[in-house]
């Protein structure tokens, strides 16, 4: 027992140290200036943003207002919407790691008595949206029913009973985003553990990762102020809807979208997920990051999207709630997590994604000034010759399978290759230009080494 306690305290200490460092002051100012510019450009009521840059530092900032005369603050709570699904998926995968559930188990073991829900659907199919189950929020009577009593706490079972229509397709036949899938996931997790969703979230993720600004209303006490939420009324009028919205309203989002948080906590979550602090890296890679291809550039795993930002592959899961928008990204090749929250839903995710892109570009453009100098002699990965002209070689001293990614000064990936134990990698530089490049070594989805490469033509 004492050993487990010491290990827990050590883990918490390491997480605290990992999240305490700040980005260089000049880079923080550049990020804040960019956030202010985007807020003014698109006339957001308020924006909250954060960067968690692995092994380098963090930044958080806000711009605009919560309500008239009250500035947006970094600690004001905003709903993260469907990003909640990533949390709920992670809990299911923790149950999978503990042997309490298999992803091939059928939901009929726990979900019975609903005419439009096929019990033969698997847990994996609800997590990756291939179940074909109708999304309850698409029912034409859904919002009318909610508006009859804004203070009602809805149960997940009521949502399934009242608003789930005819299936969109047979299980596994296609892909369609459905909020119902994650209401079902929540029911199953509660049934397996005998604990409520807010307890599972707090004990499995919020507390271990020290997400001290993250809550699951209305099921637990919220100790931080909410930002005021602005929503679109009619055709031309943006109204502060906070006086009309109770915490009970979050019950209709529940395990499909009910978490409230800050940008800094959400960025910390993404970093922790890919650090292996929530689920094992093997589970992350072998289960969560197994894709259903939606388009040539977009895939959906288990509660997570794979997309392209500025020609780089990233992972994300945005969200929308009444008066609240969340966009984010996790670039595992560079260790960058970014979250942007808005307290205004009349500007959709398209606009908050523009803010994410602008902040991401600042980080990529300024990456060489933020990257710590590497002592190559102490590294197990040797790039030679360096400086180089026509060709570059990489030799690794250990016996691990890795990926090498080389990016130009503006953050564009110009080379990527996986290499095996003892293999020497030859890199043809004929298409490279003179300049500084960053070589990143990735193992199990995590950065283990980063070095500067000088190309001279």
VEXDREN-2710 file (C-alpha; in Angstrom, 1 decimal):
% VEXDREN-2710
k/r/px/py/pz
1/UNK/0.0/0.0/0.0
2/UNK/2.8/2.4/0.9
3/UNK/4.6/1.6/-2.4
4/UNK/1.4/2.4/-4.4
5/UNK/1.0/5.7/-2.5
6/UNK/4.6/6.7/-3.2
7/UNK/4.2/5.9/-6.9
8/UNK/1.0/8.0/-7.0
9/UNK/2.7/10.9/-5.3
10/UNK/5.6/10.6/-7.7
11/UNK/3.3/10.6/-10.7
12/UNK/1.4/13.7/-9.4
13/UNK/4.7/15.5/-8.8
14/UNK/6.0/14.7/-12.3
15/UNK/2.7/15.9/-13.9
16/UNK/2.9/19.1/-11.9
17/UNK/6.5/19.8/-13.0
18/UNK/5.6/18.9/-16.6
19/UNK/2.8/21.5/-16.7
20/UNK/4.4/24.4/-14.8
21/UNK/7.1/25.6/-17.3
22/UNK/6.1/28.6/-19.4
23/UNK/6.9/29.4/-23.0
24/UNK/9.5/32.1/-23.7
25/UNK/8.1/35.6/-23.0
26/UNK/8.4/36.8/-26.6
27/UNK/6.5/33.7/-27.9
28/UNK/3.8/34.2/-25.3
29/UNK/3.4/37.8/-26.4
30/UNK/3.2/36.7/-30.1
31/UNK/0.5/34.2/-29.2
32/UNK/-1.5/36.8/-27.2
33/UNK/-1.2/39.3/-30.0
34/UNK/-2.5/36.7/-32.4
35/UNK/-5.4/35.8/-30.2
36/UNK/-6.4/39.5/-29.8
37/UNK/-6.2/40.0/-33.6
38/UNK/-8.4/37.0/-34.3
39/UNK/-10.9/38.0/-31.7
40/UNK/-11.2/41.5/-33.3
41/UNK/-11.1/40.2/-36.8
42/UNK/-14.1/37.9/-36.5
43/UNK/-15.8/39.9/-33.7
44/UNK/-15.9/37.1/-31.1
45/UNK/-17.5/38.1/-27.9
46/UNK/-14.8/36.2/-26.0
47/UNK/-12.0/33.8/-26.6
48/UNK/-9.9/31.6/-24.3
49/UNK/-6.9/29.8/-25.6
50/UNK/-4.0/27.6/-24.3
51/UNK/-0.9/25.9/-25.6
52/UNK/0.8/22.9/-23.9
53/UNK/4.1/22.4/-25.7
54/UNK/5.8/19.2/-24.5
55/UNK/9.2/19.6/-22.8
56/UNK/9.2/23.3/-23.7
57/UNK/6.4/25.2/-21.8
58/UNK/2.8/26.4/-21.6
59/UNK/0.8/29.5/-22.4
60/UNK/-2.8/30.5/-21.7
61/UNK/-4.6/33.7/-22.7
62/UNK/-8.0/35.3/-23.2
63/UNK/-9.4/38.1/-25.3
64/UNK/-12.8/39.9/-25.5
65/UNK/-15.5/39.8/-22.9
66/UNK/-17.6/37.3/-20.8
67/UNK/-20.4/39.9/-20.7
68/UNK/-20.6/43.6/-21.3
69/UNK/-18.0/45.3/-19.1
70/UNK/-16.5/42.0/-17.8
71/UNK/-13.4/40.7/-19.6
72/UNK/-13.0/37.1/-20.4
73/UNK/-10.7/35.4/-17.9
74/UNK/-8.5/32.3/-18.2
75/UNK/-10.4/30.5/-15.3
76/UNK/-13.9/31.0/-16.6
77/UNK/-15.7/27.8/-17.5
78/UNK/-16.9/27.1/-21.0
79/UNK/-18.5/23.9/-22.3
80/UNK/-16.1/21.7/-24.4
81/UNK/-19.1/20.0/-26.1
82/UNK/-18.3/16.8/-28.0
83/UNK/-14.7/16.8/-26.9
84/UNK/-16.4/15.0/-23.9
85/UNK/-16.5/12.0/-26.1
86/UNK/-12.7/11.7/-26.1
87/UNK/-12.9/11.5/-22.2
88/UNK/-15.7/8.9/-22.3
89/UNK/-13.9/6.8/-24.8
90/UNK/-10.8/6.9/-22.7
91/UNK/-12.8/5.6/-19.7
92/UNK/-14.1/2.7/-21.8
93/UNK/-10.6/1.9/-22.9
94/UNK/-9.4/1.9/-19.2
95/UNK/-12.2/-0.6/-18.5
96/UNK/-10.9/-2.6/-21.5
97/UNK/-7.3/-2.5/-20.1
98/UNK/-8.7/-3.8/-16.7
99/UNK/-10.4/-6.7/-18.4
100/UNK/-13.9/-5.5/-17.5
101/UNK/-15.1/-5.2/-21.1
102/UNK/-14.1/-6.1/-24.7
103/UNK/-14.6/-3.8/-27.6
104/UNK/-16.3/-6.6/-29.4
105/UNK/-18.9/-7.0/-26.7
106/UNK/-22.5/-6.3/-27.9
107/UNK/-24.4/-3.5/-26.2
108/UNK/-27.5/-5.6/-25.8
109/UNK/-26.0/-6.9/-22.5
110/UNK/-26.7/-3.5/-21.0
111/UNK/-29.1/-1.7/-23.4
112/UNK/-32.5/-3.4/-23.7
113/UNK/-36.0/-2.4/-24.5
114/UNK/-35.4/0.3/-27.1
115/UNK/-37.2/-0.3/-30.4
116/UNK/-34.6/1.5/-32.6
117/UNK/-31.4/0.3/-30.9
118/UNK/-30.0/-3.0/-32.1
119/UNK/-28.5/-5.0/-29.2
120/UNK/-26.1/-6.7/-31.6
121/UNK/-24.1/-3.4/-32.1
122/UNK/-20.6/-3.7/-30.6
123/UNK/-19.0/-1.2/-28.2
124/UNK/-16.4/-0.4/-30.8
125/UNK/-19.2/0.5/-33.3
126/UNK/-20.7/3.0/-30.8
127/UNK/-17.3/4.5/-30.1
128/UNK/-16.3/5.0/-33.7
129/UNK/-19.9/6.0/-34.9
130/UNK/-20.4/3.0/-37.2
131/UNK/-23.4/1.8/-35.2
132/UNK/-26.0/3.4/-37.5
133/UNK/-28.0/4.6/-34.4
134/UNK/-30.0/7.8/-34.9
135/UNK/-28.7/10.9/-33.1
136/UNK/-31.2/12.0/-30.4
137/UNK/-30.3/15.6/-30.9
138/UNK/-31.6/15.4/-34.5
139/UNK/-35.1/14.5/-33.4
140/UNK/-37.4/17.4/-34.5
141/UNK/-39.2/17.5/-31.2
142/UNK/-36.0/17.4/-29.0
143/UNK/-35.5/21.1/-28.4
144/UNK/-39.2/21.7/-28.1
145/UNK/-39.3/19.2/-25.2
146/UNK/-36.2/20.6/-23.6
147/UNK/-37.6/24.2/-23.7
148/UNK/-40.8/23.1/-21.8
149/UNK/-38.7/22.8/-18.7
150/UNK/-35.2/24.2/-18.8
151/UNK/-34.6/23.2/-15.2
152/UNK/-35.3/19.5/-15.6
153/UNK/-32.5/17.0/-15.2
154/UNK/-32.8/14.5/-18.0
155/UNK/-31.7/10.9/-17.6
156/UNK/-29.8/9.1/-20.3
157/UNK/-32.6/6.5/-20.5
158/UNK/-35.2/9.2/-21.2
159/UNK/-33.1/10.5/-24.1
160/UNK/-32.9/7.0/-25.6
161/UNK/-36.6/6.4/-25.1
162/UNK/-38.0/9.7/-26.3
163/UNK/-35.7/10.9/-29.1
164/UNK/-34.0/8.0/-30.9
165/UNK/-35.6/7.4/-34.3
166/UNK/-35.2/4.9/-37.1
167/UNK/-31.5/3.8/-37.6
168/UNK/-29.5/5.5/-40.3
169/UNK/-28.0/2.3/-41.6
170/UNK/-27.2/-1.3/-40.6
171/UNK/-24.5/-1.7/-37.9
172/UNK/-21.0/-1.4/-39.5
173/UNK/-22.4/-0.5/-43.0
174/UNK/-21.3/3.1/-42.9
175/UNK/-20.2/6.1/-40.7
176/UNK/-22.4/8.8/-39.3
177/UNK/-21.8/11.0/-36.2
178/UNK/-24.4/10.3/-33.6
179/UNK/-24.6/11.7/-30.1
180/UNK/-26.7/8.7/-29.0
181/UNK/-23.6/6.5/-29.3
182/UNK/-22.0/8.2/-26.3
183/UNK/-25.1/8.4/-24.2
184/UNK/-25.1/4.6/-24.6
185/UNK/-21.4/4.4/-23.7
186/UNK/-22.1/6.3/-20.5
187/UNK/-24.9/3.9/-19.5
188/UNK/-22.6/0.9/-20.1
189/UNK/-19.7/2.4/-18.1
190/UNK/-22.0/3.2/-15.2
191/UNK/-23.5/-0.3/-15.3
192/UNK/-20.1/-2.0/-15.4
193/UNK/-18.6/0.0/-12.5
194/UNK/-21.7/0.8/-10.5
195/UNK/-20.6/4.4/-10.3
196/UNK/-22.0/7.6/-11.8
197/UNK/-20.4/9.3/-14.8
198/UNK/-19.1/12.3/-12.9
199/UNK/-17.4/9.9/-10.4
200/UNK/-15.7/8.0/-13.2
201/UNK/-14.5/11.2/-14.9
202/UNK/-13.2/12.7/-11.7
203/UNK/-11.5/9.6/-10.4
204/UNK/-10.2/8.3/-13.8
205/UNK/-9.1/11.5/-15.5
206/UNK/-9.8/14.8/-13.7
207/UNK/-8.0/14.2/-10.5
208/UNK/-5.1/12.0/-11.7
209/UNK/-4.2/14.5/-14.5
210/UNK/-4.9/17.5/-12.2
211/UNK/-7.6/19.0/-14.3
212/UNK/-8.6/21.3/-11.5
213/UNK/-10.7/23.6/-13.7
214/UNK/-12.9/20.8/-15.2
215/UNK/-16.3/19.7/-14.1
216/UNK/-19.3/17.6/-15.1
217/UNK/-22.5/19.6/-14.2
218/UNK/-25.1/19.3/-12.9
219/UNK/-23.9/16.2/-11.1
220/UNK/-21.1/17.7/-9.1
221/UNK/-20.4/21.1/-7.4
222/UNK/-18.8/23.6/-9.7
223/UNK/-16.4/25.9/-7.9
224/UNK/-15.3/28.3/-10.7
225/UNK/-17.3/31.0/-12.5
226/UNK/-18.9/30.3/-15.8
227/UNK/-18.3/32.6/-18.8
228/UNK/-21.5/34.2/-20.0
229/UNK/-22.8/32.4/-23.1
230/UNK/-23.9/34.3/-26.2
231/UNK/-26.2/32.6/-28.7
232/UNK/-27.9/33.6/-32.0
233/UNK/-31.5/34.9/-31.6
234/UNK/-33.4/35.4/-34.8
235/UNK/-31.4/36.6/-37.8
236/UNK/-29.4/39.5/-36.5
237/UNK/-29.3/39.5/-32.7
238/UNK/-26.7/38.0/-30.4
239/UNK/-28.1/37.6/-26.9
240/UNK/-26.5/36.9/-23.5
241/UNK/-28.4/33.7/-22.8
242/UNK/-26.8/33.0/-19.4
243/UNK/-29.8/34.3/-17.4
244/UNK/-31.9/31.6/-19.1
245/UNK/-29.6/28.7/-18.9
246/UNK/-29.4/26.5/-15.8
247/UNK/-26.8/23.9/-15.0
248/UNK/-29.5/21.3/-15.3
249/UNK/-29.5/21.9/-19.1
250/UNK/-26.1/20.1/-19.3
251/UNK/-27.9/16.9/-18.5
252/UNK/-29.2/16.7/-22.1
253/UNK/-25.6/16.6/-23.3
254/UNK/-24.4/14.3/-20.5
255/UNK/-21.7/11.8/-21.6
256/UNK/-22.1/13.0/-25.2
257/UNK/-21.0/16.5/-24.5
258/UNK/-21.5/17.7/-20.9
259/UNK/-18.0/18.6/-19.6
260/UNK/-17.2/22.2/-18.8
261/UNK/-13.5/23.3/-18.6
262/UNK/-10.9/25.9/-19.4
263/UNK/-8.7/26.1/-22.4
264/UNK/-5.6/25.3/-20.3
265/UNK/-7.1/22.3/-18.7
266/UNK/-8.3/20.9/-22.1
267/UNK/-4.9/21.4/-23.6
268/UNK/-3.4/19.6/-20.6
269/UNK/-5.9/16.7/-21.2
270/UNK/-4.7/16.2/-24.8
271/UNK/-1.1/16.2/-23.8
272/UNK/-1.8/13.7/-20.9
273/UNK/-3.7/11.4/-23.3
274/UNK/-0.8/11.1/-25.7
275/UNK/1.8/11.0/-22.9
276/UNK/0.2/7.7/-21.7
277/UNK/-1.0/9.3/-18.5
278/UNK/-4.6/8.3/-19.0
279/UNK/-4.5/5.0/-21.0
280/UNK/-1.5/3.0/-22.0
281/UNK/0.3/4.0/-25.2
282/UNK/-0.3/0.6/-26.6
283/UNK/-4.1/1.0/-26.1
284/UNK/-3.9/4.5/-27.6
285/UNK/-2.2/3.3/-30.7
286/UNK/-3.8/-0.1/-31.1
287/UNK/-7.4/0.8/-30.2
288/UNK/-8.2/4.5/-30.0
289/UNK/-6.2/5.5/-33.1
290/UNK/-7.7/2.9/-35.4
291/UNK/-9.4/4.8/-38.1
292/UNK/-12.6/4.8/-40.1
293/UNK/-11.8/6.9/-43.1
294/UNK/-14.4/9.7/-43.6
295/UNK/-12.5/11.4/-46.4
296/UNK/-9.0/11.4/-48.0
297/UNK/-7.7/13.5/-45.1
298/UNK/-10.1/12.9/-42.2
299/UNK/-10.5/9.8/-40.1
300/UNK/-12.4/8.9/-36.9
301/UNK/-11.1/6.6/-34.3
302/UNK/-12.6/5.9/-30.9
303/UNK/-13.7/9.3/-29.8
304/UNK/-11.1/11.2/-31.8
305/UNK/-10.5/12.7/-35.2
306/UNK/-7.4/12.6/-37.4
307/UNK/-7.1/15.6/-39.6
308/UNK/-4.6/17.9/-41.4
309/UNK/-3.6/21.3/-40.2
310/UNK/-1.0/23.3/-42.3
311/UNK/-0.1/20.0/-44.1
312/UNK/0.6/18.2/-40.8
313/UNK/-1.3/15.3/-39.4
314/UNK/-3.0/16.2/-36.1
315/UNK/-5.6/14.7/-33.7
316/UNK/-8.6/16.6/-32.3
317/UNK/-12.2/16.6/-31.3
318/UNK/-14.1/19.8/-31.3
319/UNK/-17.4/20.5/-29.8
320/UNK/-20.5/22.8/-29.8
321/UNK/-22.9/23.5/-27.0
322/UNK/-25.4/26.3/-26.4
323/UNK/-23.4/29.5/-26.6
324/UNK/-20.1/27.6/-26.4
325/UNK/-17.6/26.4/-29.0
326/UNK/-14.4/24.3/-28.6
327/UNK/-11.7/23.6/-31.2
328/UNK/-8.4/22.0/-30.5
329/UNK/-5.5/20.0/-32.0
330/UNK/-2.7/17.6/-30.8
331/UNK/0.4/17.5/-33.0
332/UNK/2.2/14.4/-31.6
333/UNK/5.2/14.9/-34.0
334/UNK/6.0/18.2/-32.3
335/UNK/4.4/17.7/-28.9
336/UNK/2.0/20.7/-29.4
337/UNK/-1.5/20.7/-27.9
338/UNK/-3.7/23.8/-28.6
339/UNK/-7.3/24.5/-27.3
340/UNK/-9.5/27.5/-28.2
341/UNK/-12.8/28.0/-26.5
342/UNK/-15.4/30.6/-27.4
343/UNK/-18.5/31.8/-25.4
344/UNK/-20.4/32.5/-28.6
345/UNK/-22.0/29.8/-30.8
346/UNK/-23.2/32.1/-33.6
347/UNK/-19.6/31.8/-34.9
348/UNK/-19.2/28.1/-35.6
349/UNK/-16.3/25.7/-35.2
350/UNK/-15.1/27.0/-38.6
351/UNK/-14.1/30.2/-37.0
352/UNK/-12.5/28.8/-33.8
353/UNK/-10.5/26.4/-36.0
354/UNK/-9.2/29.5/-37.8
355/UNK/-7.9/30.7/-34.4
356/UNK/-6.3/27.3/-33.7
357/UNK/-4.6/27.5/-37.1
358/UNK/-3.3/31.0/-36.5
359/UNK/-1.8/30.0/-33.1
360/UNK/-0.4/26.8/-34.5
361/UNK/1.3/28.8/-37.3
362/UNK/2.9/31.0/-34.7
363/UNK/4.3/28.0/-32.9
364/UNK/5.6/26.4/-36.1
365/UNK/7.2/29.6/-37.4
366/UNK/8.9/30.2/-34.0
367/UNK/9.8/26.6/-33.3
368/UNK/13.6/27.0/-33.6
369/UNK/13.6/29.7/-30.9
370/UNK/11.5/27.6/-28.6
371/UNK/13.4/24.3/-29.1
372/UNK/16.0/23.5/-26.5
373/UNK/19.6/23.0/-27.9
374/UNK/20.4/19.3/-28.0
375/UNK/23.8/17.9/-27.0
376/UNK/24.2/15.6/-30.0
377/UNK/27.1/13.8/-28.4
378/UNK/24.7/12.7/-25.5
379/UNK/21.9/11.6/-27.9
380/UNK/21.4/8.0/-28.9
381/UNK/20.4/9.3/-32.4
382/UNK/23.3/10.6/-34.6
383/UNK/22.6/12.8/-37.7
384/UNK/25.7/13.2/-39.9
385/UNK/27.2/15.1/-41.5
386/UNK/25.7/18.2/-39.8
387/UNK/25.8/20.7/-41.5
388/UNK/24.9/18.7/-44.6
389/UNK/24.7/19.5/-48.3
390/UNK/23.5/16.6/-50.6
391/UNK/22.8/13.8/-48.2
392/UNK/22.2/13.2/-44.5
393/UNK/22.4/10.0/-42.5
394/UNK/20.8/8.9/-39.3
395/UNK/22.1/6.2/-37.0
396/UNK/20.5/5.1/-33.8
397/UNK/22.4/3.4/-31.0
398/UNK/19.5/1.5/-29.5
399/UNK/17.3/-1.3/-30.8
400/UNK/13.9/0.4/-30.9
401/UNK/11.5/1.0/-33.9
402/UNK/11.2/4.8/-34.4
403/UNK/10.0/7.4/-36.8
404/UNK/12.1/10.4/-37.9
405/UNK/10.3/13.6/-39.0
406/UNK/12.1/16.6/-40.4
407/UNK/10.4/20.0/-40.6
408/UNK/11.4/23.2/-42.2
409/UNK/11.6/26.5/-40.3
410/UNK/8.0/27.3/-41.2
411/UNK/6.8/24.1/-39.7
412/UNK/6.2/22.1/-42.9
413/UNK/7.1/18.4/-42.8
414/UNK/9.6/17.7/-45.6
415/UNK/10.6/14.2/-44.6
416/UNK/9.2/11.3/-42.6
417/UNK/10.2/7.7/-42.3
418/UNK/9.9/4.8/-39.9
419/UNK/13.1/2.9/-39.3
420/UNK/13.9/-0.3/-37.5
421/UNK/16.5/-1.4/-34.9
422/UNK/20.1/-0.9/-36.2
423/UNK/19.0/0.5/-39.5
424/UNK/20.9/3.5/-41.0
425/UNK/18.6/6.0/-42.6
426/UNK/19.7/7.8/-45.8
427/UNK/18.0/11.1/-46.4
428/UNK/18.3/12.6/-49.9
429/UNK/18.6/16.4/-49.6
430/UNK/18.3/17.2/-53.3
431/UNK/14.9/18.9/-52.7
432/UNK/15.9/20.6/-49.6
433/UNK/16.8/24.3/-49.5
434/UNK/19.5/26.1/-47.5
435/UNK/18.4/26.7/-44.0
436/UNK/17.7/25.4/-40.5
437/UNK/15.5/22.3/-40.1
438/UNK/14.3/20.4/-37.0
439/UNK/14.6/16.6/-36.9
440/UNK/12.2/14.9/-34.5
441/UNK/12.5/11.3/-33.3
442/UNK/9.1/9.7/-32.3
443/UNK/8.6/6.5/-30.4
444/UNK/5.1/5.1/-29.7
445/UNK/3.6/8.4/-30.7
446/UNK/5.8/10.4/-28.4
447/UNK/8.7/12.7/-29.0
448/UNK/12.0/11.3/-27.5
449/UNK/14.6/13.5/-29.3
450/UNK/14.7/16.7/-31.3
451/UNK/17.8/18.1/-33.0
452/UNK/18.7/21.0/-35.2
453/UNK/19.9/20.2/-38.7
454/UNK/21.7/22.8/-40.9
455/UNK/21.5/22.4/-44.7
456/UNK/24.0/24.4/-46.8
457/UNK/23.8/24.2/-50.6
END
